[in-house]
Amino acid sequence: MKNSRAFYVDGKKIPIGDPFILRHNGKYFLYPSTEYPNKGIRCFSSTDLINFKFEGIVCDDPVTLNAYAPEVIYAYNKFYLCTSPGGNGHYIFVSDSPLGPFKRITENIQNMIDGSFFLDENHHLRFYRANHNGISMVFLDENGQPSKRENIHAPLYGWTEGPFMIYKDGFYYLTYCGNHLESKGYRIHYATSRSLDEDFRPSNQPLLISTKDEYCNLGHSSTVLAPDLDGYYLVYHHLFPLEVTEKGTRYTRNLCFDRLHFNGRMMSTTPTNFEIDDPKMPTLYEDLSLTQNQFDLNYPLVLSKIGTDVDFTSEFNFKQNGVILILSYQDNQNYIGIECENNKVTLKEIVNGNEKIIKEKELNLDFNYFHTVRVINGIKLEILVDNVPVLTFNKVQGGKIGYLTNTIEGIYFTAFSNYANGSSDLDYKLPLPSILDCKHDLNQGEFILEKDDIYSKILNFNESAKFNVISQKKANYLLSCLINSTDEARVEISTKNETKVVEITKTSTEYEFITKSLTFIDIDKEDEIKIKIIKGNLKYK
């Protein structure tokens, strides 16, 4: 996979600006801005984030002239689309399909530009949008009407736009960008919080920026779950001159993806314009409404032919009230069940044929309609409905997945991967230059959550950290480390072509982390960086 990507329809280049990607029922739907003087909102679909198919115009309402930053979400049992035509307020549309047709249900609800949807913990729709110095949020009801404006602490100390929110592993991550899309310094920033209703903490550095002549003006992102069900990709555009005339410069924009990496509240990525690893597909996946090759149908049991590892993420897409989702299946006397009936989720444990209700929760939704349940079994078991966290429990064992049902009618894309809580990142090379955080150390081990909500790791004598990396070309890099060392330490740093030994002095206190420049070292285009402790010990982030 390589950035930046141009799209063509009938031989004509289509600018992909302000890209938003909806993931629904195992498929991806890309909605870019509509360039002036055209109207209508285009859609492209994909199953793997590599190959895209033009699906046509999904909304042709006359107000969609020069439609900025369209976004789509599934909420209140239908698909909502928002856009800001010409950057002059917003209109809301609805449809029964991500492919439309979307019909307008509001007049202009104002709220500046770059509206972005998010379902909160009550399955209520929130609407984030640009502001002069930060990001603002309003609630949207089923009729697309806004209320209760709040300002989010997400400053770029100037015009701020392009907000997007995700939830992952107990944190909310808000990305946003500024200050002007034609600036080489156009960038993506982020802020984090453990609650949507608490103050967001902005990062002290951009998430993504590049001022290289050949690859700059990067921004306006969305974030989407990877095909492997575990990782995330930052989706953004690359603006560049198409032609320069006496009347001025005409720009176009291409589509870009880069994989996000998480360490507690910290998020990082690298803007790449060179080949990186393609997204991986789930271990097992199938839309049961189309085929049944990966599952055995022995009603009332519908079970995968293979089971998961101990760590896994599974996904169920269905429209069947009362269905029971199956995890950790050993036999018909021992498994985990998730009952989805009316507006309630009930987590059950079946041991030796005896059923025990572990937890249950009433939700502001109706299982007579389509919904997606994702189950993450890593640090703990976490259940999300339509990307909203609803229940947690202790980690369970691996096993087959499936359904307890009398029919596969209303059963759709079902999948699992043997990854959880970002473990898939270890199977992808880390692009350079970048942050190599301890959570992505191939040697793993135990992690310590520090007071700043970022994990650290202790390396003792003779232990090492190891990272697989990739870059545009072989180069000499400066390696620095955010480090805590209560005693003097010595480290051996090695790559394919070079080994260096570095002395590390102790830090002032056991709580202090400081950035230390260690050494310059040659790193190949594809390489392994190994940092081994040959004296003392240290803690690093």
C-alpha positions in Angstrom: 0.0 0.0 0.0 1.3 3.4 -0.9 0.2 7.0 -0.5 -1.1 9.2 -2.1 -3.8 7.5 -4.2 -5.6 9.0 -7.1 -9.1 8.0 -8.0 -10.6 7.9 -11.5 -14.2 7.5 -12.8 -14.6 7.0 -16.5 -11.1 8.2 -17.1 -11.6 11.4 -15.2 -9.6 12.2 -12.0 -11.8 12.6 -9.0 -10.3 14.7 -6.1 -10.5 12.9 -2.8 -10.6 15.8 -0.3 -11.8 15.6 3.3 -12.1 11.8 3.1 -14.5 10.0 5.4 -14.8 6.2 5.5 -17.7 4.4 7.1 -17.2 0.8 8.0 -20.5 -1.1 8.0 -21.2 -4.9 7.8 -17.6 -5.7 7.0 -17.4 -3.2 4.1 -15.9 0.3 3.7 -17.7 3.3 2.2 -15.6 6.3 1.2 -17.4 9.7 0.8 -15.1 12.6 -0.3 -16.0 16.3 -0.7 -17.6 17.4 -4.0 -15.5 20.0 -5.9 -17.0 23.2 -7.3 -19.0 23.5 -9.5 -20.3 19.9 -9.2 -23.2 18.7 -7.0 -24.1 15.4 -5.5 -22.1 13.2 -3.1 -20.0 10.3 -4.5 -19.3 7.0 -2.8 -16.6 4.4 -3.3 -16.7 1.0 -1.6 -14.0 -1.5 -0.6 -13.6 -4.7 1.4 -9.9 -4.4 2.1 -9.0 -0.6 2.0 -6.8 -1.4 -1.1 -9.3 -1.9 -3.9 -12.1 0.6 -4.3 -15.2 0.5 -6.6 -17.2 3.6 -7.6 -20.8 3.2 -6.4 -22.2 6.3 -7.9 -24.0 9.3 -6.5 -25.7 8.6 -3.2 -27.2 12.0 -2.7 -28.2 14.3 -5.5 -30.1 17.0 -3.6 -29.6 20.4 -5.2 -28.1 21.8 -1.9 -25.1 19.5 -2.3 -23.4 21.9 -4.7 -19.7 21.9 -3.6 -20.5 19.7 -0.7 -17.8 19.9 1.9 -16.7 16.9 4.1 -19.7 14.5 4.0 -19.9 12.0 6.8 -22.3 9.0 7.4 -23.2 7.1 10.6 -25.7 4.4 11.5 -27.9 5.7 14.3 -31.5 5.6 15.4 -32.0 2.6 13.0 -31.0 4.5 9.8 -28.1 6.1 8.1 -27.5 9.8 8.7 -25.4 11.9 6.3 -24.2 15.4 7.0 -22.4 17.9 4.7 -21.6 21.6 4.6 -22.1 22.8 1.0 -19.6 25.5 0.2 -18.7 25.7 3.9 -22.0 27.4 4.7 -23.6 25.5 7.6 -24.9 21.9 7.5 -27.8 19.9 6.1 -28.8 16.4 7.4 -30.0 13.6 5.2 -31.2 10.0 6.0 -31.3 6.7 4.1 -31.9 3.0 4.7 -28.6 2.2 3.0 -25.0 3.5 3.0 -25.4 3.7 -0.7 -28.4 6.0 -0.5 -30.5 7.5 -1.8 -30.1 10.0 1.0 -33.0 12.4 1.4 -32.8 15.7 3.2 -34.6 16.0 6.5 -33.5 19.5 7.6 -33.0 23.0 6.4 -29.6 24.5 7.2 -28.8 23.8 10.8 -25.8 26.2 10.7 -22.9 25.1 13.0 -20.1 26.3 10.7 -18.4 23.5 8.7 -16.9 20.0 9.0 -19.6 18.3 11.0 -18.8 14.9 12.3 -21.1 12.3 14.0 -20.4 10.2 17.1 -22.6 7.9 19.2 -22.1 8.4 22.9 -22.4 5.9 25.7 -26.2 6.3 25.7 -26.4 5.8 21.9 -27.3 9.4 21.5 -25.9 11.2 18.5 -23.3 13.9 19.0 -22.2 16.3 16.3 -18.7 17.8 16.4 -17.8 20.7 14.2 -15.2 23.4 13.4 -14.7 26.5 15.5 -12.5 29.6 15.5 -10.3 28.3 18.3 -11.1 24.7 19.1 -13.9 22.3 18.4 -17.6 22.6 19.4 -20.2 19.9 19.9 -24.0 19.8 19.8 -26.5 16.9 20.3 -28.6 15.8 17.3 -32.1 14.3 17.7 -33.6 11.8 15.3 -34.9 14.6 13.2 -31.4 16.1 12.8 -32.1 19.1 15.1 -29.2 20.4 17.2 -29.2 21.4 20.9 -27.0 21.9 23.9 -23.8 23.4 22.4 -20.5 22.6 24.3 -17.0 23.8 23.5 -14.2 21.1 23.5 -10.7 22.0 24.6 -8.9 21.3 21.4 -6.9 24.4 20.5 -4.7 25.1 17.6 -4.7 28.8 18.5 -6.4 29.7 15.2 -8.9 28.3 12.9 -9.5 24.6 13.8 -11.5 22.1 11.7 -12.0 18.5 10.6 -12.9 16.9 14.0 -13.3 13.2 14.4 -13.9 11.1 17.5 -13.2 7.4 18.2 -13.4 5.2 21.3 -10.7 2.6 22.0 -9.7 0.7 25.2 -11.1 3.2 27.7 -10.0 6.4 26.0 -11.8 8.8 23.6 -9.5 10.2 20.9 -10.5 13.4 19.2 -8.5 14.4 16.0 -8.7 17.8 14.4 -6.7 19.9 12.0 -5.6 23.4 11.0 -4.8 26.1 10.2 -5.3 26.4 6.4 -5.5 23.6 3.9 -3.2 25.4 1.4 -0.4 25.8 4.1 2.5 23.4 3.9 2.1 23.2 7.7 -1.5 22.0 7.6 -1.5 19.3 10.2 -3.6 16.9 12.3 -3.6 17.2 16.0 -5.4 15.2 18.8 -6.7 15.3 22.3 -7.8 12.5 24.6 -10.1 11.9 27.6 -11.4 9.0 29.6 -14.9 10.5 29.3 -16.8 12.5 26.7 -17.9 14.9 29.4 -14.6 15.6 30.9 -11.8 17.9 29.7 -9.8 16.7 26.8 -6.0 16.8 27.1 -4.4 18.0 23.9 -1.1 16.4 22.8 1.9 18.6 23.0 2.9 17.8 19.4 1.0 17.2 16.1 -0.2 13.7 15.3 0.7 14.1 11.6 2.6 16.8 9.7 4.9 16.9 6.7 6.4 20.0 5.1 8.4 18.2 2.4 7.9 19.7 -1.0 6.8 16.4 -2.5 4.5 15.5 0.3 2.9 18.3 2.3 -0.5 19.9 2.9 -1.7 16.8 4.7 -4.9 16.9 6.8 -8.6 16.7 7.4 -8.7 13.1 8.7 -11.2 10.5 9.8 -10.2 7.2 11.6 -11.5 3.7 10.6 -11.2 0.3 12.1 -8.8 -1.9 10.1 -9.9 -5.1 8.2 -8.1 -7.1 10.9 -10.8 -5.8 13.4 -8.0 -4.6 15.8 -5.9 -1.8 14.3 -6.9 1.6 13.1 -6.0 3.7 10.1 -5.9 7.5 9.9 -7.5 8.5 6.6 -6.5 12.0 5.3 -5.9 13.9 2.1 -2.8 15.2 0.3 -3.3 18.5 -1.4 -1.0 19.5 -4.2 -1.0 21.8 -7.3 -2.6 20.4 -10.4 -1.7 23.4 -12.6 -0.5 27.0 -12.2 -1.9 29.7 -14.5 -2.1 33.4 -14.7 -5.4 33.2 -12.8 -3.8 31.3 -9.9 -3.1 27.7 -8.7 -5.6 24.9 -9.2 -5.2 22.2 -6.6 -6.3 18.6 -6.4 -6.3 16.1 -3.5 -5.5 12.4 -3.2 -6.4 9.8 -0.6 -3.9 8.7 2.1 -3.8 6.0 4.8 -1.4 5.5 7.7 -1.7 3.1 10.6 -2.3 4.6 14.0 -0.4 3.4 17.1 -1.6 3.7 20.6 0.1 3.7 24.0 -2.5 4.6 26.6 -3.7 8.1 25.8 -0.8 8.7 23.4 -1.4 8.2 19.7 1.2 8.3 16.9 1.6 7.7 13.2 4.0 8.6 10.4 3.0 10.3 7.1 4.3 7.8 4.5 4.6 8.3 0.7 6.4 5.0 0.3 5.3 1.3 0.3 4.1 0.0 3.6 2.4 -3.2 4.7 -1.0 -3.9 3.3 -3.9 -4.2 5.7 -4.5 -7.8 6.8 -7.9 -9.4 6.7 -9.5 -11.2 9.7 -8.5 -14.8 10.5 -12.1 -15.9 9.6 -14.8 -13.9 7.9 -18.0 -14.5 6.0 -21.3 -12.8 5.2 -23.7 -15.6 6.1 -26.5 -14.0 4.1 -24.4 -14.8 1.0 -22.4 -18.0 1.7 -21.9 -20.5 4.6 -18.5 -22.0 3.9 -16.7 -21.0 7.1 -19.6 -22.0 9.4 -21.4 -25.3 10.3 -25.2 -25.0 10.4 -26.7 -27.4 12.9 -29.7 -25.5 14.2 -30.0 -24.0 16.7 -26.2 -23.8 16.5 -24.4 -21.9 13.8 -20.7 -22.3 14.6 -17.4 -21.3 13.0 -15.4 -24.3 11.7 -12.3 -23.1 13.5 -11.9 -21.5 16.9 -10.1 -18.4 18.1 -6.9 -18.1 20.1 -7.0 -16.9 23.7 -6.7 -13.3 22.5 -9.3 -12.4 19.9 -11.6 -9.8 18.5 -14.9 -11.0 17.0 -17.7 -9.2 15.2 -21.3 -10.0 14.6 -23.6 -8.1 12.2 -27.3 -9.1 12.5 -30.9 -8.1 12.4 -32.6 -10.7 14.5 -34.2 -10.0 17.8 -33.5 -12.5 20.5 -30.4 -14.0 18.9 -27.7 -15.3 21.2 -24.1 -14.6 20.1 -21.7 -17.4 20.9 -18.0 -17.0 22.1 -15.5 -19.3 23.6 -17.4 -22.4 22.5 -16.0 -25.7 23.7 -19.1 -27.9 23.4 -22.9 -27.4 23.8 -22.4 -27.5 27.6 -19.6 -24.9 27.9 -19.5 -21.5 26.1 -20.2 -17.8 26.6 -23.5 -16.3 25.3 -24.5 -12.7 24.6 -28.3 -12.5 24.3 -29.5 -9.5 22.3 -33.3 -9.0 22.8 -35.4 -5.9 22.5 -33.3 -3.2 24.1 -31.2 -5.4 26.4 -27.8 -7.1 26.2 -27.3 -10.1 28.6 -23.9 -11.8 29.1 -24.2 -15.4 30.1 -21.8 -18.1 31.1 -22.7 -21.7 30.4 -20.6 -24.2 32.4 -21.5 -27.9 32.3 -24.9 -27.1 31.0 -25.7 -24.7 33.8 -26.5 -21.1 32.7 -25.4 -18.1 34.8 -26.2 -14.5 34.0 -23.0 -12.5 34.5 -24.1 -9.0 33.5 -27.0 -7.3 31.6 -27.7 -3.8 30.4 -30.6 -2.0 28.9 -29.7 0.2 25.9 -31.3 3.0 24.0 -31.8 0.9 20.9 -33.9 -1.9 19.5 -32.5 -5.3 18.3 -35.4 -5.7 15.9 -33.2 -3.5 13.7 -29.7 -4.0 12.3 -26.8 -3.8 14.8 -23.1 -4.6 15.1 -21.6 -6.3 18.1 -17.8 -6.4 18.5 -16.2 -8.3 21.3 -12.6 -7.7 22.3 -11.0 -10.4 24.5 -7.5 -9.3 25.5 -6.7 -7.4 28.7 -10.4 -8.0 29.6 -13.6 -8.9 27.7 -15.3 -5.8 26.3 -18.5 -5.7 24.4 -19.3 -2.9 22.0 -22.7 -2.3 20.2 -22.4 -0.1 17.2 -18.9 0.9 18.4 -20.3 2.0 21.8 -18.8 0.2 24.9 -21.7 -1.5 26.9 -20.3 -4.3 29.1 -17.0 -5.6 30.4 -16.0 -8.8 32.1 -13.0 -10.9 32.9 -11.1 -12.4 30.0 -12.5 -15.7 28.7 -10.8 -18.6 26.9 -10.7 -19.0 23.1 -13.1 -21.2 21.1 -15.5 -21.2 18.3 -17.8 -18.3 17.6 -21.3 -18.3 16.2 -25.0 -17.9 16.9 -27.8 -19.7 18.8 -30.6 -19.3 16.3 -33.2 -21.2 14.3 -32.4 -19.4 11.0 -29.6 -17.5 9.3 -32.0 -15.0 7.9 -30.9 -11.7 9.3 -27.3 -12.9 10.0 -24.7 -11.0 8.0 -20.9 -10.4 8.2 -19.4 -12.4 11.0 -15.6 -12.6 11.7 -12.8 -12.9 14.2 -9.1 -12.2 14.3 -6.6 -13.5 16.8 -5.7 -10.0 17.9 -6.9 -7.7 20.7 -6.1 -4.3 22.2 -3.8 -3.4 19.3 -1.7 -6.6 19.3 -2.0 -6.7 15.5 0.4 -3.7 15.3 3.2 -6.1 16.1 2.7 -7.8 12.7 3.3 -4.5 10.8 6.6 -2.8 10.3 6.8 0.6 11.9 7.5 3.4 9.4 10.3 5.8 10.1 10.8 8.5 11.3 8.5 7.7 14.1 7.8 7.1 17.8 8.7 3.6 18.8 6.7 3.2 22.0 7.1 0.3 24.5 3.7 -1.2 23.6 5.1 -2.0 20.2 8.2 -3.7 21.5 8.2 -7.1 19.8 9.5 -8.6 23.1 6.4 -7.4 24.9 6.4 -8.1 28.7 4.7 -6.2 31.5 3.7 -2.6 31.1 3.2 0.1 33.8 0.5 2.8 33.3 2.1 6.0 34.5 0.3 9.0 36.0 0.1 10.7 32.6 -1.9 7.6 31.2 1.0 6.5 29.0 2.6 3.1 29.5 6.2 2.4 30.3 8.3 -0.8 30.5 11.3 -1.8 32.6 14.3 -3.4 30.8 16.5 -5.2 33.2 20.1 -6.4 32.7 20.4 -8.6 29.6 16.9 -7.8 28.4 16.2 -6.0 25.2 13.6 -4.1 23.2 13.1 -4.9 19.5 11.3 -3.1 16.7 10.8 -4.0 13.0 10.9 -0.8 11.0 10.5 0.4 7.4 11.5 3.7 5.7 11.7 5.3 2.3 15.4 4.6 2.1 18.5 3.6 4.0 19.5 6.6 6.2 21.4 7.7 9.3 18.8 8.3 12.1 19.1 9.9 15.5 17.7 7.6 18.2 16.4 9.3 21.3 14.6 7.8 24.3 12.0 9.0 26.8 13.7 7.3 29.7 13.9 6.8 33.5 17.0 5.4 35.0 17.6 5.2 38.7 21.1 4.1 38.2 23.7 4.3 35.5 23.0 2.0 32.6 24.7 0.9 29.4 22.8 -0.1 26.3 23.9 -1.9 23.1 22.0 -0.6 20.1 22.1 -2.7 16.9 20.7 -2.7 13.4 21.6 -4.8 10.3 24.7 -2.9 9.6 25.8 -1.3 12.8 26.2 -1.8 16.6 26.8 1.0 19.1 27.2 1.1 22.9 25.8 4.0 24.8 26.2 5.1 28.4 23.1 6.4 30.2 23.4 8.5 33.3 20.7 8.2 36.0 17.8 10.6 36.1 17.1 12.8 39.1 14.3 10.9 40.7 12.5 7.5 40.3 9.5 9.4 38.9 11.2 11.6 36.3 11.2 10.7 32.6 13.5 12.8 30.4 14.3 12.6 26.7 17.9 11.6 26.0 19.6 11.6 22.6 21.4 8.2 22.5 23.2 8.0 19.1 23.1 8.3 15.4 22.8 4.9 13.7 22.4 3.5 10.2 19.1 1.9 9.5 18.2 0.0 6.3 15.0 0.5 4.3 13.7 -2.6 6.2 15.5 -3.3 9.4 15.3 -4.5 13.0 16.3 -2.1 15.8 17.5 -3.9 19.0 18.2 -2.1 22.3 19.9 -4.4 24.8 20.7 -3.6 28.4 24.3 -4.7 29.1 24.6 -2.8 32.5 22.0 -1.8 35.0 18.4 -1.3 34.1 16.1 1.4 32.8 12.4 2.3 32.3 11.3 3.7 29.0 8.1 4.9 27.3 
